Amino acid sequence: MLLCLQVAGGWDTPADRSLWEELLDQLDGVSPLVEDVRTGMAFLDMHGIAGNARSHMAQTRAMLDGCGRGLRLGAGYSKIAARAALHVRDGTVCERGAEREFLAPLPLELLEIDDATIERLKLLGVERLGDLAQLPHGPFVRRFGAAAAAWHELAQGNDRRPFVPRPHAIAIEASIFGEGQASDESAVFFAIRMLLSRISSDLGRCGKRAGALHLIVELENAETLAFDVPLATPTAEDRTMFALLRAKLEGATFPAPIVGLRIGALQLEEGGEPQALLSSVDFDPQRVAVTIARLQAMLGKEIVRAATRPAHRLEERFSYEPFRIPRREPGAAAPQDETKLVPQLRLLQVREIPVQLHEGEPAIVDCQKVRQCSGPWRIAERSGATQAVNRDEYDVVLENSTCARIYRQGSHWYLRGVYE
């Protein structure tokens, strides 16, 4: 479930933007995943958080109570659904599976289409999202450009846009104040080395590297001096940072003893390189066994892996089996990696689709032309008292390059999945 939040008012001044940042920080108390769409509008990802849409909206209102601005909320299972619910009325919920019907009467402006294109569409009699959803996909995209493909999908209630959580600022610094004074060089460098050790540890825990350092020196006479130290290469190593700071301070003189130091890490960037959990080059069964045991102890259940098996029906071709460590005789050569890239079929929620035939084969599927078609594959099963299954399955490549598995059951056609 996603919540769409909109706060009324102008957002033109720096003070307004500062207020919006404060509101976003408060929303972290509702959900750790908040997407900042623009100033005044945000999405909250409520998946895995106890409660329902009504309780989530009530909690959000309570969290932002006192902001002094009008607040509107909508909920749905996709961004477009939540945004549409907010547009209809404050506190509205768009239920799962009802997106297309819910969107149909809403205006085109909801998709943030430019004004010139909206005028062109209205001249063609397309004034609502329901009108747009009924247009044939291919001709519409060819006439209005690549962006029209996304508009058409959204108008049908299909929103594949990823949720992008806002980044959280990380402040990494260490300081020593009011712990005596230092008047000789060795004492100052000892304190700096200690502070850099803390910063290096914090950088490592956050998986970051620093591109610059900012040193603040407070003197006994209340004077404060600041030094900026750029790092040639971003790093989290305290030795490298200490060498650069020491070089920066060598030859510097201070009019009074030092009573305080603060070092901050700036220009943070992602650090380290992604590593495989287990390398296939130096496969060690003992290490694998230890890793699996730790995972089982942490999760409290047996570790399984996905597997495929022969079956007529797609729904029965996938299973999970216990993970077993392959045995290899001492001295045996490591198996050659013959992995091939094979498209995987992602099963979708079954929905009925319009299909037009040409010479007995699908020619237009869900308003898109078929470039290539394979099949049919007959599925005919009857098992005990369960309902009989009789259908013809096809793999089709559509004009938008989507490769899909569809099937006909009786006189109706259904979309079963897409290949990725």
C-alpha positions as CSV (number, residue, x, y, z in Angstrom):
1,M,0.0,0.0,0.0
2,L,1.3,3.5,-0.9
3,L,0.1,6.8,0.5
4,C,0.2,10.0,-1.5
5,L,0.5,13.1,0.5
6,Q,0.0,16.7,-0.6
7,V,0.5,19.8,1.6
8,A,-1.2,23.0,0.5
9,G,0.4,26.4,0.2
10,G,3.2,28.1,-1.6
11,W,6.7,26.7,-1.6
12,D,8.7,29.5,-3.2
13,T,11.0,30.7,-0.4
14,P,13.9,29.0,1.3
15,A,11.9,29.0,4.5
16,D,9.2,27.0,2.7
17,R,11.7,24.5,1.5
18,S,13.1,24.2,5.0
19,L,9.6,23.6,6.3
20,W,9.1,20.8,3.7
21,E,12.3,19.1,4.8
22,E,11.2,19.2,8.4
23,L,7.9,17.6,7.3
24,L,9.7,14.9,5.4
25,D,11.8,14.1,8.5
26,Q,8.6,13.8,10.5
27,L,7.2,11.4,8.0
28,D,10.1,9.0,8.8
29,G,8.1,8.3,12.0
30,V,5.3,6.9,9.8
31,S,7.4,4.9,7.2
32,P,11.1,4.6,6.7
33,L,10.6,4.8,2.9
34,V,9.5,8.3,1.8
35,E,9.8,9.5,-1.8
36,D,10.0,13.2,-2.3
37,V,8.1,13.8,-5.5
38,R,8.3,17.6,-5.4
39,T,8.0,20.3,-2.7
40,G,4.6,19.7,-1.2
41,M,4.0,16.1,-2.5
42,A,5.4,12.8,-1.3
43,F,4.7,9.1,-1.4
44,L,5.0,6.8,1.6
45,D,5.6,3.0,1.2
46,M,3.5,1.2,3.9
47,H,4.3,-2.4,2.8
48,G,5.0,-4.5,5.9
49,I,3.8,-1.8,8.4
50,A,0.9,-3.0,10.6
51,G,-2.5,-1.5,10.0
52,N,-4.6,-0.6,7.0
53,A,-5.0,2.4,4.8
54,R,-7.3,4.3,7.2
55,S,-5.0,3.8,10.2
56,H,-2.0,4.8,8.1
57,M,-3.6,8.0,7.0
58,A,-4.7,8.8,10.6
59,Q,-1.2,8.2,11.8
60,T,0.2,10.5,9.1
61,R,-2.3,13.3,10.0
62,A,-1.3,13.0,13.7
63,M,2.4,13.2,12.8
64,L,2.0,16.3,10.8
65,D,-0.6,17.9,13.1
66,G,0.4,21.6,13.7
67,C,2.2,22.1,10.4
68,G,-0.3,25.0,9.7
69,R,-1.2,23.9,6.2
70,G,-3.9,21.9,4.6
71,L,-3.2,18.2,4.2
72,R,-4.7,15.8,1.7
73,L,-4.1,12.0,1.6
74,G,-4.9,9.2,-0.8
75,A,-4.0,5.5,-0.8
76,G,-3.6,2.8,-3.5
77,Y,-1.4,-0.1,-4.5
78,S,0.6,1.9,-7.0
79,K,1.7,5.5,-7.5
80,I,-0.9,6.4,-10.0
81,A,-3.7,4.8,-7.9
82,A,-2.6,6.7,-4.7
83,R,-2.3,9.9,-6.7
84,A,-5.7,9.4,-8.2
85,A,-7.3,8.7,-4.9
86,L,-5.9,11.9,-3.5
87,H,-7.3,13.8,-6.5
88,V,-10.8,12.4,-6.1
89,R,-11.2,13.3,-2.4
90,D,-9.1,13.6,0.7
91,G,-9.0,10.2,2.5
92,T,-10.0,8.1,-0.6
93,V,-8.6,4.6,-1.1
94,C,-8.3,2.9,-4.5
95,E,-8.6,-0.8,-4.0
96,R,-6.4,-3.4,-5.7
97,G,-7.7,-4.5,-9.1
98,A,-10.0,-1.5,-9.5
99,E,-7.4,0.9,-10.8
100,R,-8.6,1.1,-14.4
101,E,-12.2,1.7,-13.5
102,F,-11.2,4.2,-10.8
103,L,-9.1,6.2,-13.2
104,A,-11.5,6.2,-16.1
105,P,-13.5,9.4,-15.2
106,L,-10.4,11.4,-14.1
107,P,-8.9,14.2,-16.3
108,L,-5.8,13.9,-18.4
109,E,-4.0,16.5,-16.3
110,L,-3.5,13.8,-13.6
111,L,-0.7,12.2,-15.8
112,E,1.0,15.6,-16.0
113,I,0.9,15.7,-19.8
114,D,1.9,19.0,-21.3
115,D,-0.8,21.4,-22.1
116,A,-0.2,21.4,-25.9
117,T,-0.6,17.6,-26.0
118,I,-3.8,17.7,-23.9
119,E,-5.3,20.2,-26.3
120,R,-4.5,17.9,-29.3
121,L,-6.0,14.9,-27.5
122,K,-9.2,16.8,-26.6
123,L,-9.6,17.8,-30.3
124,L,-9.6,14.0,-31.0
125,G,-12.3,13.5,-28.3
126,V,-10.0,12.2,-25.7
127,E,-10.8,14.1,-22.5
128,R,-10.6,11.5,-19.7
129,L,-8.2,8.8,-18.8
130,G,-10.8,6.2,-19.7
131,D,-10.8,7.6,-23.3
132,L,-7.0,7.4,-23.4
133,A,-7.0,3.8,-22.1
134,Q,-9.2,2.7,-24.9
135,L,-7.0,4.0,-27.7
136,P,-5.0,1.4,-29.7
137,H,-1.5,1.4,-28.2
138,G,0.6,1.2,-31.3
139,P,-1.0,4.0,-33.4
140,F,-1.2,6.2,-30.3
141,V,2.5,5.9,-29.5
142,R,3.5,6.4,-33.2
143,R,1.5,9.6,-33.3
144,F,2.4,11.1,-29.9
145,G,5.9,9.8,-29.3
146,A,7.7,7.5,-26.9
147,A,6.2,9.3,-23.8
148,A,2.8,8.2,-24.9
149,A,3.5,4.6,-24.1
150,A,3.9,5.5,-20.4
151,W,0.7,7.6,-20.5
152,H,-1.2,4.7,-22.0
153,E,0.0,2.3,-19.4
154,L,-0.8,4.6,-16.5
155,A,-4.3,5.3,-17.9
156,Q,-5.0,1.6,-17.8
157,G,-3.9,1.5,-14.2
158,N,-0.5,-0.2,-14.9
159,D,2.2,1.7,-13.0
160,R,5.6,0.2,-13.3
161,R,7.5,3.2,-12.0
162,P,9.9,2.3,-9.2
163,F,9.6,3.7,-5.7
164,V,12.6,6.0,-5.1
165,P,13.2,6.7,-1.4
166,R,14.7,10.0,-0.6
167,P,18.3,9.9,0.6
168,H,19.1,10.6,4.2
169,A,21.8,13.0,5.1
170,I,24.7,11.4,7.0
171,A,26.8,13.5,9.2
172,I,30.1,11.9,10.2
173,E,32.3,13.9,12.5
174,A,34.3,13.6,15.7
175,S,35.2,16.2,18.2
176,I,37.1,16.8,21.5
177,F,36.2,19.9,23.5
178,G,36.8,20.8,27.1
179,E,39.3,18.0,27.8
180,G,42.4,20.0,28.6
181,Q,44.6,21.9,26.3
182,A,47.4,21.2,23.9
183,S,50.3,23.5,23.3
184,D,52.8,21.2,21.5
185,E,52.7,19.6,18.1
186,S,52.8,15.9,19.3
187,A,49.7,16.3,21.6
188,V,47.7,17.9,18.7
189,F,48.6,15.2,16.2
190,F,47.8,12.5,18.8
191,A,44.3,14.0,19.3
192,I,43.8,14.3,15.5
193,R,44.8,10.7,15.0
194,M,42.3,9.6,17.6
195,L,39.5,11.5,16.0
196,L,40.3,10.2,12.5
197,S,40.2,6.7,13.9
198,R,36.6,7.3,15.0
199,I,35.7,8.8,11.6
200,S,37.2,5.9,9.7
201,S,35.2,3.5,11.8
202,D,32.0,5.4,11.2
203,L,32.7,5.5,7.4
204,G,33.2,1.8,7.4
205,R,29.9,1.1,9.1
206,C,28.1,3.3,6.6
207,G,29.9,1.9,3.6
208,K,31.1,5.4,2.7
209,R,34.3,7.2,1.7
210,A,35.2,10.8,2.3
211,G,36.3,13.2,-0.5
212,A,37.3,16.0,1.9
213,L,37.9,16.8,5.6
214,H,36.9,19.9,7.5
215,L,38.9,20.7,10.6
216,I,37.9,23.2,13.2
217,V,40.4,24.3,15.9
218,E,39.2,26.2,19.0
219,L,41.8,28.1,20.9
220,E,42.0,29.1,24.5
221,N,41.5,32.8,23.6
222,A,38.1,31.9,22.1
223,E,39.4,32.2,18.6
224,T,38.3,29.5,16.1
225,L,40.2,28.5,13.0
226,A,38.9,26.3,10.1
227,F,40.9,24.2,7.6
228,D,39.5,22.5,4.5
229,V,41.5,19.5,3.3
230,P,40.5,17.9,-0.1
231,L,41.4,14.3,-0.6
232,A,42.9,13.4,-3.9
233,T,41.1,10.1,-3.9
234,P,38.0,9.4,-1.7
235,T,39.0,7.1,1.2
236,A,38.0,5.8,4.5
237,E,41.5,5.0,5.7
238,D,42.6,6.9,8.8
239,R,46.3,6.7,7.9
240,T,45.8,8.5,4.5
241,M,43.5,11.2,6.1
242,F,46.0,11.7,8.9
243,A,48.9,12.2,6.5
244,L,47.0,14.8,4.6
245,L,45.9,16.7,7.7
246,R,49.4,16.6,9.1
247,A,50.8,18.0,5.9
248,K,48.2,20.8,6.0
249,L,49.0,21.7,9.6
250,E,52.8,21.5,9.4
251,G,54.3,24.9,9.8
252,A,51.0,26.4,11.1
253,T,51.3,28.5,14.3
254,F,48.5,29.3,16.8
255,P,48.4,32.3,19.0
256,A,47.0,30.3,22.0
257,P,46.9,26.7,23.2
258,I,44.3,24.4,21.5
259,V,41.3,23.5,23.7
260,G,39.0,21.9,21.1
261,L,39.1,20.0,17.8
262,R,36.4,18.9,15.5
263,I,36.8,16.9,12.3
264,G,34.0,16.3,9.8
265,A,34.0,14.0,6.7
266,L,32.6,15.7,3.6
267,Q,31.7,14.8,0.1
268,L,30.7,11.3,1.1
269,E,30.2,8.7,-1.6
270,E,29.5,5.0,-1.7
271,G,32.5,2.9,-0.7
272,G,33.7,-0.6,-1.4
273,E,32.9,-3.0,-4.2
274,P,30.1,-5.5,-4.3
275,Q,31.3,-9.0,-3.6
276,A,29.7,-12.4,-4.2
277,L,28.6,-14.3,-1.1
278,L,30.4,-17.4,-2.4
279,S,32.8,-17.5,-5.3
280,S,32.4,-20.3,-7.8
281,V,36.1,-20.1,-8.6
282,D,37.4,-21.3,-5.2
283,F,34.3,-23.2,-4.1
284,D,34.8,-24.5,-0.6
285,P,32.0,-26.8,0.7
286,Q,33.0,-26.2,4.3
287,R,32.5,-22.4,3.9
288,V,29.2,-23.0,2.2
289,A,28.1,-25.2,5.0
290,V,29.0,-22.7,7.7
291,T,27.2,-19.9,5.7
292,I,24.0,-22.0,5.3
293,A,24.1,-22.9,9.0
294,R,24.3,-19.2,10.0
295,L,21.5,-18.3,7.7
296,Q,19.3,-21.0,9.1
297,A,20.0,-19.9,12.7
298,M,19.2,-16.3,11.8
299,L,16.0,-17.0,9.9
300,G,14.9,-19.9,12.1
301,K,13.9,-22.1,9.1
302,E,15.4,-24.3,6.5
303,I,17.2,-22.7,3.5
304,V,15.6,-23.6,0.2
305,R,16.2,-22.8,-3.4
306,A,13.9,-22.4,-6.4
307,A,13.8,-25.2,-9.0
308,T,11.9,-26.1,-12.1
309,R,10.3,-29.4,-12.9
310,P,8.5,-30.9,-15.9
311,A,4.7,-30.2,-15.8
312,H,2.0,-29.3,-18.3
313,R,0.7,-26.3,-16.5
314,L,2.9,-23.3,-15.8
315,E,1.6,-23.0,-12.3
316,E,3.1,-26.4,-11.4
317,R,6.5,-25.9,-13.0
318,F,8.0,-24.1,-10.1
319,S,8.9,-25.6,-6.7
320,Y,11.2,-25.0,-3.7
321,E,13.6,-27.7,-2.5
322,P,16.1,-27.9,0.4
323,F,19.5,-26.5,-0.5
324,R,22.1,-29.2,-0.7
325,I,25.8,-28.7,-0.9
326,P,27.3,-30.4,-4.0
327,R,30.1,-32.8,-3.2
328,R,33.4,-32.8,-5.1
329,E,36.0,-35.4,-4.9
330,P,39.5,-34.3,-3.7
331,G,41.6,-33.3,-6.6
332,A,38.7,-33.0,-9.0
333,A,38.7,-30.1,-11.3
334,A,36.2,-27.3,-10.7
335,P,33.2,-27.6,-13.0
336,Q,33.2,-25.2,-15.9
337,D,30.7,-22.4,-15.8
338,E,28.3,-22.9,-18.7
339,T,25.7,-20.5,-17.6
340,K,23.6,-19.1,-20.4
341,L,21.3,-16.2,-20.3
342,V,17.8,-17.6,-20.6
343,P,14.6,-15.4,-20.4
344,Q,12.6,-16.2,-17.3
345,L,8.8,-16.2,-17.4
346,R,7.3,-14.0,-14.6
347,L,3.8,-15.1,-13.8
348,L,1.3,-12.3,-13.5
349,Q,-2.1,-12.1,-12.0
350,V,-4.3,-13.6,-14.7
351,R,-6.5,-11.0,-16.5
352,E,-8.6,-11.2,-19.6
353,I,-7.4,-9.4,-22.7
354,P,-8.8,-8.6,-26.1
355,V,-7.2,-10.7,-29.0
356,Q,-7.8,-10.5,-32.7
357,L,-7.0,-13.5,-34.9
358,H,-5.6,-13.7,-38.4
359,E,-5.6,-17.1,-40.1
360,G,-6.2,-18.7,-36.7
361,E,-3.3,-17.1,-34.9
362,P,-3.2,-14.0,-32.6
363,A,-2.5,-10.9,-34.7
364,I,-3.4,-8.1,-32.2
365,V,-3.0,-8.7,-28.4
366,D,-4.2,-6.2,-25.9
367,C,-4.4,-3.5,-28.7
368,Q,-0.8,-4.3,-29.8
369,K,0.3,-5.9,-33.1
370,V,2.0,-9.3,-32.8
371,R,5.4,-9.5,-34.4
372,Q,6.0,-13.2,-33.8
373,C,3.9,-16.0,-32.5
374,S,4.7,-19.5,-31.3
375,G,2.2,-22.2,-30.4
376,P,-0.3,-23.3,-29.6
377,W,0.5,-25.8,-26.9
378,R,-2.6,-27.7,-25.7
379,I,-3.1,-28.1,-22.0
380,A,-5.8,-30.7,-21.1
381,E,-6.0,-32.0,-17.6
382,R,-8.5,-33.5,-15.2
383,S,-7.4,-34.4,-11.7
384,G,-9.9,-36.0,-9.4
385,A,-12.7,-33.7,-8.4
386,T,-11.0,-30.5,-9.5
387,Q,-12.3,-28.5,-12.5
388,A,-10.9,-29.7,-15.8
389,V,-8.3,-27.4,-17.5
390,N,-8.5,-27.1,-21.3
391,R,-6.6,-24.3,-22.9
392,D,-4.2,-23.4,-25.8
393,E,-1.1,-21.4,-24.8
394,Y,0.9,-19.1,-27.1
395,D,4.2,-17.1,-26.8
396,V,3.9,-13.8,-28.6
397,V,6.3,-10.9,-29.2
398,L,4.4,-7.6,-29.4
399,E,5.3,-4.4,-31.2
400,N,6.6,-2.8,-28.0
401,S,9.1,-5.7,-27.7
402,T,7.3,-7.4,-24.9
403,C,7.4,-11.2,-25.0
404,A,4.3,-12.6,-23.3
405,R,2.6,-15.9,-22.6
406,I,-1.1,-15.8,-23.4
407,Y,-3.7,-18.5,-23.5
408,R,-7.2,-19.2,-24.9
409,Q,-9.8,-20.9,-22.7
410,G,-13.1,-21.4,-24.5
411,S,-13.8,-18.1,-26.3
412,H,-11.8,-16.0,-23.9
413,W,-8.2,-14.9,-24.0
414,Y,-6.0,-14.3,-20.9
415,L,-2.5,-12.9,-20.2
416,R,-0.5,-15.3,-18.0
417,G,3.0,-13.8,-17.8
418,V,5.9,-11.9,-19.4
419,Y,9.4,-13.0,-20.2
420,E,12.3,-11.0,-18.6
